Amino acid sequence: MTTPDPDGLLAEQLLRLTRRVHRIQKRHLEQCGLGVTPAQARLLRTLAHYGSPPRMADLAERLEVVPRAVTTLVDGLETNGKVRRVPDPANRRVIRIELTDDGLGALRELRGARVSAAREILAPLTDEQREVLGGLLNTLVDGMPDQGRGC
């Protein structure tokens, strides 16, 4: 007889919750009718955190993806009028990405969809449970320094 693995159970619960969050967010995105994929929504949110338009390489680094993936996302968002490519004023060979007015509007809609999704997910919890969960999630997000452990 084997003993239950509490860490394995927690890991499975976290994965199931993550999948549920993604499904609910995707459903809310589709209900908004913005024509934005979850990956494009993430790029828009990331873009909004910059004080001035970043380079695609900056976005790739922040998103932890290869530059080619950012190019594909920007292409789709540019086609939909959410972002535009602009030349860098200091070096015209460098292209920067900026939000359009339509992109800013999409961000407002996306925030609303995220809030709705969060309300749906957190509905079974009391205010006290939400507070405890928030503290636990902060601890997990901040994490421990990388110990170099592998599989």
C-alpha positions in Angstrom: 0.0 0.0 0.0 1.4 3.4 -0.9 0.9 6.6 1.2 -0.8 9.6 -0.5 1.6 12.2 -1.8 0.3 15.5 -0.5 2.6 17.6 -2.8 1.5 15.6 -5.8 -2.1 16.2 -4.9 -1.5 19.9 -4.5 0.3 20.0 -7.8 -2.6 18.3 -9.5 -5.1 20.7 -7.9 -3.0 23.7 -9.0 -2.9 22.4 -12.6 -6.6 21.8 -12.6 -7.3 25.3 -11.3 -5.0 26.8 -13.9 -6.8 25.0 -16.7 -10.2 26.1 -15.2 -9.0 29.7 -15.0 -7.8 29.6 -18.7 -11.1 28.1 -19.9 -13.2 30.7 -18.0 -11.0 33.6 -19.2 -11.2 32.2 -22.8 -15.0 32.0 -22.6 -15.2 35.6 -21.2 -12.8 36.8 -24.0 -15.1 35.2 -26.6 -18.2 36.9 -25.0 -16.5 40.3 -25.4 -16.3 39.7 -29.1 -13.0 41.5 -29.4 -11.4 38.9 -31.7 -8.4 38.7 -29.5 -6.8 35.4 -28.5 -5.6 34.8 -24.9 -1.9 35.2 -26.1 -2.8 38.5 -27.8 -4.6 39.7 -24.7 -1.4 38.9 -22.7 0.7 40.9 -25.1 -1.8 43.9 -24.9 -1.6 43.8 -21.1 2.2 43.6 -21.2 2.4 46.5 -23.7 0.2 48.7 -21.3 2.9 48.4 -18.6 5.5 50.2 -20.7 5.9 54.0 -20.3 6.9 54.3 -24.0 6.5 51.9 -26.9 8.8 48.9 -26.5 10.8 47.0 -29.1 9.5 43.6 -30.1 12.7 42.1 -28.5 11.7 43.8 -25.2 8.2 42.3 -25.5 9.6 38.8 -26.2 11.9 39.0 -23.2 9.1 40.2 -20.9 6.7 37.5 -22.2 9.5 34.9 -22.1 8.9 33.8 -25.7 11.0 33.8 -28.9 10.9 37.0 -30.9 9.1 35.2 -33.8 6.1 34.5 -31.5 5.8 38.2 -30.8 6.0 39.1 -34.5 3.0 36.7 -35.1 1.0 38.2 -32.2 1.8 41.8 -33.3 0.8 41.0 -36.9 -2.6 39.8 -35.8 -3.1 42.7 -33.4 -2.0 45.2 -36.1 -4.4 43.7 -38.6 -7.2 44.2 -36.0 -6.1 47.8 -35.4 -5.1 47.2 -31.7 -1.5 48.1 -32.1 0.8 49.8 -34.6 4.4 49.6 -35.5 6.2 52.9 -35.2 9.9 53.9 -36.0 12.1 54.6 -33.0 12.8 58.4 -33.0 16.5 57.8 -32.2 17.1 55.0 -34.6 14.8 54.6 -37.6 15.9 51.0 -38.1 14.3 50.0 -34.8 10.6 49.4 -34.8 8.5 49.9 -31.6 5.0 48.7 -30.9 2.4 51.0 -29.5 -1.3 50.6 -28.5 -3.9 52.3 -30.7 -7.1 53.9 -29.3 -8.8 50.7 -30.3 -6.2 48.7 -28.4 -6.7 50.8 -25.2 -10.5 50.2 -25.5 -9.8 46.5 -25.9 -7.7 46.6 -22.7 -10.6 48.0 -20.8 -12.9 45.3 -22.2 -10.2 42.7 -21.3 -10.0 44.0 -17.7 -13.7 43.6 -17.4 -13.6 40.1 -18.7 -10.8 39.2 -16.2 -12.8 40.7 -13.3 -15.9 38.7 -14.4 -13.8 35.5 -14.7 -12.3 36.1 -11.2 -15.7 36.7 -9.7 -16.9 33.4 -11.2 -13.9 31.4 -9.9 -13.9 33.0 -6.5 -17.7 32.9 -5.9 -17.6 29.9 -3.6 -15.2 31.6 -1.2 -16.0 33.9 1.7 -14.2 37.3 2.1 -11.9 35.8 4.7 -11.1 32.8 2.5 -10.3 35.2 -0.4 -7.9 37.1 1.9 -6.1 33.9 3.0 -6.0 32.7 -0.6 -4.5 36.1 -1.7 -1.8 35.8 0.9 -1.0 32.2 -0.1 -0.9 33.1 -3.8 1.5 36.0 -3.1 3.8 33.6 -1.2 3.7 31.1 -4.2 4.2 33.8 -6.8 7.2 35.3 -4.9 8.5 31.8 -4.5 11.8 30.6 -3.2 15.1 31.3 -4.9 15.9 28.8 -7.6 17.6 25.8 -5.9 18.7 24.4 -9.3 16.5 21.3 -8.8 15.6 19.3 -11.8 13.1 16.6 -12.6 
